[in-house]
Amino acid sequence: MVQEANGKIELNAIILVLTDALGRVFAMVLIIAAARILGAKDFGLLAYATALAGVCLAVSDFGFDRLTVREVSRRPSRASRFFGNISAVKAALYLPAGAACALLALFSSQDYARMLVVMVVFLGLAAQNHMLFGCSFCRAIEKMGLEGLVRLILSLLLLLSGLAVLLAGFGLKTLVVSRLAVSVLCLAFSIVLVRKTIGITFERLSWRYSKTLVKMSARLGIYVILGMLFNSINVIILTFLKGDLSTGYYSAAFRITSLFSVVSVGVSAAALPALSKYRQESPKDFVRSFQKSVRYLLLLSIPLCIGTFLLGGKAIDLIFGVRYLSSVPVIKALALLIIPSFLNNIVNAALISMGKERVMVTGSIVGVAVIPVLCLILIPHWSAVGAALALVIADTVVFFCRFPGVFGEFGVHRQLVTTGRTLLAAGLMGVLLVWLISIGMPLPPLMGLSVLVYSGLLLALGEVKVDEVNSAWEVLQDFVGSFLRRLAFRKSAM
């Protein structure tokens, strides 16, 4: 049972990581084009609009996605009631969220054209928010392939429409309108797909049941709202204090480092439905699955942190060009965010499955209280770098606030051994990178060599076994083979 559980988590994690990775690659291509064509100021406005809209939409999210995954994974028969009643509640929450977004945008600047950009971005993100809520039902019953299909279609259409707008010479306003149109189209497609595939029906809405769902999701909702504030408040304060240009420099660096979050988000998302079931059915499987997920993230986050710190400047120059060289110190600071961010994601998944939302909320309250103070201290002196450092320090504080909630299941001794070996391997990789950078080696071979060296050192130190590599390869082959078989079947059916 343990091997089956771990294998299923690994397969689902691979699906989500690959889907998210492809989606972020598509998004990064569009971001590079937007940054180069629009310029740092308009690019900064787009980042500000996205951050502000995300904060306001946190109210409509209210943790319903996570609640759906946890509860429907335990009782799939509740899917239809959850879908209809939560959709109604979310629709009612979009109106005050939109009003708040408009007022905040108007307060930051009396420029109505600027406010229009913010509101169009809000509507597009609202459509995507509801689309992802529908995808949470796929995740709950562990049909990650359906979720991957919807998200990839969204990412691809956003890329193609965005590139068409930018290359045709249209500006920021047309870009955000095209994103809104694509988001609404994909929302409609996701609703049809989820209904037909999973068998969700529109049942009569119940005010009493909706209230029950809101109560069940209350702590998760507070956590989501605080999380959005935590992740966006530094960008908002940076825009207020230093303007759109500094926000553009911060956003360029953050876009690169956020690509790595696909790994931690994918692993944690794949682990959540499994951990939720095993917490009730098999506590031993729960502990082993959680510890294995933590180990994977440690093996990946530590070298990514060191590699990003050393190679981030080259990545900025290659991707965004010389106009964004002010982003280089920002990406070095954000590299330090990778480790606490990775660990926070898996700890959150474990806490949700354990029903310890109060621990999550407490950590979020501390984080939201700390980060604005840090921003007001650091941003006036170090601008975008200060915003990055504020996020790093606050995220680390949040991790240590939440860690006691999973201490008994964490396997501290085992994880310390993994951390020690990983630090040694990643440190030696870093020394090699410093030498290779000094002799002028370009970025692509630097990245390839660092992966090979680090992987070889893990094998030599005994942290990764050959059997584990073979097992991971077999899971990947199964995934690719299954995907190709489905594709061939659909073609033959057509």
N, C-alpha and C positions, 0 to 999 in steps of 0.2 A: 504493500500500500504506500509506503514511504517513497519508493522509487517512482511509482506511478504519479504520486502527488507532485514530487519535484520535477518529473518529466513534463507534466502538464503545465506547471508554472513556467518552466524554461521555454516550452513551445509558445505559450501565450506571450511571454515576455519578448521573444524573438519577433513575433508578429507585430506587437505594438511598437517595439523599438525600430524595426524596419519601416513601418508605416510612418511613425513620427519623424524618423531620420529623412525619409524621402520628402515628406511634407516640409520639413525645415530647410532642406536643400532648395526646394522650389521657392520657399519664402525668402531664403537668403539671396537667390538670384534676383528676385524682384526688388529686395531691399538694396542690393548693390546698384541696380539700375536706377532706383529712385534716389539713392544718396548721390550718385554721380550726376544725374540729369537735373534733379530738383535743387541741389545745393544743400549745404548744412543747415540753413535757416528753415526752409520748408520741410526738410527731413526732420528737424527738431520739432516743428509744429505737429507733424504726423505722429511722432513719438509721444508728445504731450497729450494729443487728442486720444491716442490709444490708452495711455495710462489713466487719464481722467475718466474715460468711458468705462474702462475695466473696473475702477473703484466703484462707480455708481451702479454698475450691473451686478456687483457682488451681492446686493440686497435681493435681486431676483433669483440669483443662483441659490442662495440660502442652504447650501449643502445637500440639495435634493439629489444630485448625481451620486454622491457617495452613499446617501441613505438608500437609494434605489439598488445600487450594487450590493450593499450589505444585506438588505432585507429580501430582495427578489432572488438573490443567490440561494437563500435559505428556503424560500417558498415561491417558486416561479408562478404559481397560480394567481398571485396578487398583481401580476404585471399590468393587466388592463386597468384595474382600479387605480394603481399608482400613476399610470400614464395620463389618464383623463383628469384626475383631480389635481395632480401636481402641475399639469399644463395650465389649468385654469388659474391656479394660485400664481404661477410665474407670470402669466399674461396680465394679471391685476397688478403685479409689482413693477412691470416695465414702465408704466405711466409715471409714478413718482420718481423712479430712477432717472427717466429721461428729463423730467422737470428739474431735478437736482443737478444733472449734468449741464443743462442749459444755463442755469443760474450761476454755477461755478465758472463756466466758460465766460459768461458775461462779466462776472466779477473780476476775472483775471485780466480782461481787456475789453474795452468798449467797441472793438472792431467786430462788426456783425458778420463780415465775410469769414473771419477767423472762427466765430461761433458756429457758423454754418458747417464748416469743415468738421468741427468737433461733433456736432449732432448727427451728421451723416455717418461718421465713424461709429458713433454710439448705436445707430440703427443696424449697421452691418454686424457689429459684434453681438447685438441682441439676437439677431437671426442665427449666428454661429453658436451662441450660447444655448439656444433651444435645440439646435441640431445635435449638439454634443449631449444634451440631456436625453434625446432619443437613443443616441449611441450607448448610453449607460445601461440600457436594457440588454443590448448585445453583450456587453461586458459582464453583466450579472449572470447570464447563462453561459458564459465563456465561449461565445461565438465572436472572437476578436476579428475574424476575417471580414465579417460584415461591417464592423466599425472601421476597419482599415480601408475598405472600399469607399465608404462615404467620405472619409477624411481625405483620401488621396484625390478623389474627384474634386473636392473643394479646393485643395491646394493647387492642383493642376489648372483649374479654371481661373483661380485668382492670379496665377502666374501668367497665363496666356493673355487674359484680358488686361492685366496691368502692364505687361510689356507692350501690347498693342497701343494702349493709351499713351505711354511714355514715349515710345519711338515715333508715334504720329505727331509728337510735339505738344500734346495737351498737358495741362498743369496738374497741380495737386487736387483741385476740386473735381475734375473729371475722373481722376484716379480713384478717389474715395467713393464717388457715385458708382463706378463700375464694380468696385468691391461689394457695395451694398446689393447690387443686382445679382451678382454671383452668389452671395450668401443667402438671399431669399430663395433663389432657384434650388440650391443644395438643401435648404431646409425642407422644401416641399418634397424633394426626392427622398430624403431620409425618412420622412414620415410615411410615405408610401411603402418604402422598402421594409421598414421595421414592422409595419402593420401586416404586410403579406408574409414575411419570412417568419416572424416570431409568433404571429397569430394574435396580436393585440387588437382588441375591439373597443369602440367608443361606447362606454357604459354611461348610464345616467349619473350626473355629478351629484355628490353628497357633500353638503356644507359641513356636516358633522365629521365625516371621514377626512375632509380637507383639513379641518382644524386639528384632527388627530395627527395627520402627517406633518403639519407645521410644528406641533409640539414635539414629535419624534425627532424632527430635524433641527430643533432649536439650537442645540449646542453646536452641531455641525454648521448651521447657518452663521452663527456668531464667529466660528472659526474661519469660515470662508470670507466673510466680510472683513475681519481683522487681517486675514492673509492678503487680500487684495490691497488694503491700505498699506500693509507692511511692504509689499513689493512695488508699490507705485508712489508712495509718499515722497521718496527721495527725488524722483523725477519731477514731481509737481513742485516741490520746494526749490529744486535746482532751476526750474523754469522761472519761478517767481523772482529768485535772487539774481540769477545770471543770464536769463534769456534763452531764446530758442537755439542760438548757436552752440552754447555749452551743452544743452540737452542733446543736440545732434552729435556732438563728440562722444558723449556718454552712451547714447543709443547705439552708435556704430560698434563700440567695444562690447556692449552688453549683448548685441545680436550675435556676436561670434561665440562668446562664452555660453550663451543660452542654448546653443546647438547641442552642447554636451548633456543638457538636462534630459534629452530624449532617452538616455540610458536609465537614469534613476527614475524618471516618470514611468517608463515602460516596465521596468522590473517591479516597481511598487504597485502599478495598476494591475499587472498580472497577478501579483501576490495577494491583493486585497480580497477577491472573491474566494480564493482558496483558503486564506487565513481565516476568513469569516466562518467558513464551514468547519475547518479543523478545530477552531477554538471551542466549538460545541461538541464535535464528534470524536476528535482525537487530539488531545492536548500535546502528545509527543510529536505528532506530525506538525502541529502548529509551531512548536519550538524549533524543530529541525528546519522547517521551511523558512522561518524568519531568520535564523542564524545563517542559513545558506545565502539568503538574499543580501544580508548585511555584508557577508564576505565578498560576494560578487562586486558590490558597490565600492568596498574598500580597495579591491584590486584594480578598479577602474579609476576611481576619483583621485587617488594620490598621484599616479603618473600624469593624469590630465592636468592637475594643478601645477606640477613642476614644468611640464611641457608647455602649457599656456603661458606661464610666467616668462619662460625663455624665448618662446617662438611667437608670442602674441604681437610683438612689434612688426615682425615680418609679415604676419597675416594681415594686419591693418594696412600695411603698404601695398601688399598684393591685391587685396580685395577692394579697398576703398580709395586707394591712391594717396598722393602726397598731401592733398588738401585736408586729410584726416589724421595727420601725424600727431596732432594734439590728443588723439585717442590712445596713443601708445602707453603712457603711464596709467591711463584708466584701465586698460585691459590687464596690466600687470597687477593692479589692485584687485580686479574682479576675479583673477585666477585663484585668489585665496578663498573665494566664495564656494568653489566647487565641492570641496570636502564636506563642510557643514550642510550645504544644500542637498547633496546626495543622501547623507545620513538622515536628515530631517524628513525626506520623502518616505523612506522605508519605515522610520519610526512612526510617522503619521498613519501609514497603512496598518501597522500593528495596533496602534492605539484605537483606531476606528473599529477594527475587528474585535478588540477586547471590550468595546463599549466604554472606553476611557476618554470620551470627548472633553471632559472637564480638564484633564491634563493638557490637552491640545489648546483649549481656549485660554488657560492660564498662561501658557507659553506665548500665545499670540498677543495677549494683553500686555505682557512684559515687552515683547518686541515692538508693538505699536507705540508704547510709551517711551521706549529707548531711542528708536530711530529718528524721530523728529528733533530730539535734543542733540543727537550726534550730528544731524544734518545742519542745524543752526550753528553748531560749533565749527564743523569741518568745511562746509561749502564756502563760507565767506573767505577762507584762507586758501583752499585748494580746489575750488570750483568742482568740475566733474569728478576729479580724483577724490575729493571729499565725499561726494555722493556715493561713490563706489565703496570707500572705506566704511562709511556709515552702515551700508547694507551688509558688509562682511562681518563687522563687529556685532551688529544686532542679530544676524542669523546664527552666529555662534552662541550668543547668549540664549536664544530661543532653544537651540538644541540641548543645552545643559539644563534648561527648565523642564524639557519633556523627557529627557533621558531616564530620570528615576522611575517613570511610569512603565518602562520596559526593562528595567535593570535585571529582574529575575530571569527573563527570557533571552537576554542579549548574548550571554556566553562570553563574559568579559575576558577570561583567560584565553580562549580560542581566538577571539578577535584581536587581542594584543599581540599574539604570535603572528597572525596574518599581517597586522599593521607593521610589525618590526621587519618582517621579510620584505614586505612591499616597499617600505621606506628605503631599505638597502638597495633593492633592485632599481627603484625609481631614482634614487640618488646617483647610482652609477650611470644610469641612462642620462641624467642631467649633466654629469661631468663630461660625458662624451659629446653631448649637444653643445656645451660651451666651447669645446675645442673645435668641433665642426663649424660652428658659427664663426669662430675667429679666422678660419681659413676661407670663409666666403661661400660655403655650400648653400645653394638655394633651398627654399622651403619644402617643396614636394619630396626630394630625397631625404631631407632631414626628418620629416615625419615618418617616412617608410622605415628608415634605419632605426629610429627610436622605438617603433613598435616591435621590430624584430629583436632588438637588443633586450628590451624589457621582457618580452615573452620568453626569450632564451634564459634570462637570469631567473625568472620565476620557476622555470623547469629545473634549472641547476640547483636552486635553493630548496627544491622539494615542496614549494607552496602549491604549485599546480602539478598534478599528476598526468601522465600520458593518457590514462584511462578517462580522465575528465575531458581532455581535449577530444578524444575519440567519441565520447558520449555527446558532447556539444555538437560535433560535426554530424553525427547521426541524426540528432534532432533537427539541425538545419537542413539536412538532406530530405528528411521526412516532410518538412514544411514546404520546401521547393517542389518536391515530387507531388505532394498533395495539391499545391497551387496549379501545377502544370496539368495534372489530371482533370481538375475542375475546368480549367480553361479549354482543354481539348473536348471535354464533354459538352460545354456550352456551344462551341463552334459546330460540333456535329449535330446538336439539337437545332441550331439555326439552319 
